[in-house]
Each structure stands twice: as structure tokens, then as C-alpha cells.
Amino acid sequence: MNKAAAILASTTVLFAGTTFYFWQKLDEREARVTTVQNASAPGSASAPADVSMRSSLPAAGKVAGATAPAASVASAAATATAAAGGTDAAREVMLPFAKDFLRQYDDPAQRVSLMQAARAGLESQYLRLKQKLKLDSAAYGQLLDLMAEEQLDRQANYFRCLVTPACDISKMPPPRDRSSDYLALLGADGYAQFTGYRSALPEWQAVVQLRGRLPESNYLKDADAERLLSALTAERERYTTESAQSGAKLRAWGNGTGLIWYSGDGGAEEQLSSAMQYSERMRQRAASVLNAEQLRAFVQIQDEMLANLATYLQSQQSKQG
């Protein structure tokens, strides 16, 4: 696996883990203020049952659900930006969550609870990989343990830097590399499929969200969902490779319905313009797989992400100004 792919896979792990913890804490805070009713992604009530796909990213429903407050969406933007590069504003937003996480992580008894929560989230996310690699329960359990430990270590590593003013998030030392553990468990071919699967989780999240918004009469079939996943992942890989070659400083932003990559160079307008260009590339690839109605739903998701990103970038520009 090349260096760019390794970095992307690591960023995906950190983003997914941090976002899972972040939403968990938001849920707890909001539960103390108001009664939270269960809500799924828009359109899911009329969509056909699809356990393997709908359960693969349980946090997605929370983020995109009708009850998710606007403030939470803005905070999720800060989380994603911090995970992909970091800003002082994002640091401020995440500081209380970082301290709370580290308090639990450093307590052996509470760390067990964190481990269980991380493992539960990963279990549904990687069910498709278990089936793909034909892993038995024991091997899958070992894989989940490895991923949960890695996720918590990466979160702790990131959060320790975040709570230390002198620590540069973009230059923080990496946590322990567990690639040899994965390789020993899965073998060379299985490890290659694992890293590819993990790096494509944001695109899979977008596919899950899309399926949740489509009516049963226009259901996105499994084969088409896989084709869409492949197309989106290939386009993202092409974009990140091109950006790396041009020397651009990439950032990622998401609100639970996928990720938008963009150049962190320049001001808010330049960054938003870069994000729009990336989104347009994804729309064009999606158009090669989806029919007109499905594409409209996909475009709506992209428009929502861009609108939220614009709000976030403008708010950061105002704070810096």
C-alpha cells in the first residue's frame, strides 16, 4: 500500500472514531435537556429492508436524521476538519470532548466501556468485510479488537495533542503502527482488501444515505450500490493523487452523509470553490451509475454538505477576522 493510501486509511479511522465518540457525547448532553425521539434518515421509512447496508454505518442516521440540530451539524464540521488537518477554531470546539475522552481513556475501568462502544460501532461497519473475506467468528472478533484498540489509541494520541497548546496537530507523532498485526491475522490479500474497504468507508456512508432517501419504487439495487461505491472511491483516489502531486494541502469535511475533500489553501472562498469542484467530480461519476431520480437524491445530499461546509468556513473566517 502506498504512502498516500496509508495516510488516507489512517485519516478515515481517526475521523470515524472521533465522530462516533463526538456524537455519543452530543447524544448524552442533549438527552439531559430534552427527550430525543428515534429518527432514521429521510426516506428510510419507505425504503425496503436492507440490514447489511443500513446497519453498516449506524452513526449516519444520527447525523442526517430529522432531529439532528443545526448546531450539531456545525460541530461535526469542526470535528471532520480537525481530524483532517486542524484549525484553532476546531481545537476550541473539540477541547471539552477531548478532555472528557482522555479522562475515561486513562481510567482502566472506564477504558473498558470505551473499548466496548468502539467495538460495537465497528462490528456493524465491517460486517460486509467479514462476509467478503469469509472470516469466522473468532477471526472477526480478533479483527474487531485490533480495530477498536487502534481507534482508541489514535483518538487518545490526537486528543492529547489537541489539549496541549504547544502541540502542532499537523505534526503530531503517530501512534503505534498495527499493520503487522492486521497482516498476520488476515494475510496479504485479506489485508489489502481490509485497507481498501476501510479507506472507502466515507463513500459507503454516502451510498447508505442515498439508499435511505430513495423510495421503494426506485430502490438502488445491491449491484448498482457496489458500482456506485467503486466509482466514487476511484474518483476520490484520483483526486487525492492529483492533489498530492500538485502539493495541495488536503482537508476533509463531513456531516455524516459522506466526506467532501478540498484544498485547505487560501481563504474560505477558495476552499469552498475547491470543495465544489470535488463535489462536481463525484456527481459526474454518480451520473454514470444512477438514474435521473436517484441522481437527484445524490445531488441533494451533495448540496446539503456544501451548504453546511460554506456556513462552517464563513464562521471560521469571521472568527479569524
ZICORJO-V840845 format. One record per pair of residues at least 12 apart in sequence whose ideal C-beta (glycine too) atoms are under 6 Angstrom apart, sorted by the first residue. I is the first residue (numbers start at 1). GAP is how many residues later the second one is. Records with the same first field share a line. If there is no record, write none. Layout:
I = GAP  GAP
This chain:
1 = 194
4 = 240
8 = 191
9 = 186  189  190
11 = 73
12 = 186  187  189
13 = 138  141
14 = 69  140
15 = 68
17 = 134  138
18 = 61  65  137
19 = 60
20 = 39  101
21 = 80
22 = 57  75
23 = 36  39
25 = 72
26 = 46
39 = 26  27  28
40 = 21
41 = 20  23  168  171
42 = 171
43 = 169  170
44 = 168
46 = 169  170
47 = 165
48 = 168  171
53 = 155
55 = 69
56 = 68  69
57 = 68  148  151
58 = 66
60 = 145  148  149  196
63 = 192  193
64 = 145  192  193
73 = 182  235
74 = 238
75 = 18
76 = 179
77 = 176  235
78 = 12  15
80 = 172  173  174
81 = 170  172
82 = 12
84 = 167  168
85 = 166  179
86 = 83  84
89 = 227  230
91 = 71
94 = 68
98 = 61  64  65
99 = 64
101 = 58
102 = 57
105 = 51
114 = 38
115 = 33
118 = 30  33  34
119 = 25  29
122 = 22  25
123 = 21
129 = 68
133 = 57
142 = 43
146 = 35
150 = 28
153 = 22
154 = 21
157 = 18
200 = 33
202 = 56  57
203 = 26  29  30
204 = 25
205 = 53
206 = 52
207 = 18  21  22
209 = 48  92
210 = 87  88
213 = 84
214 = 83
218 = 75
227 = 62
228 = 61
231 = 54  58
232 = 50  53
235 = 46  47  50
239 = 39
248 = 15
249 = 15  16
251 = 13
253 = 56
255 = 53
257 = 44
260 = 15  18  19  45
261 = 17
262 = 12  13  16
268 = 45  46  49
271 = 42
272 = 38  41
275 = 34
279 = 23  27
286 = 12
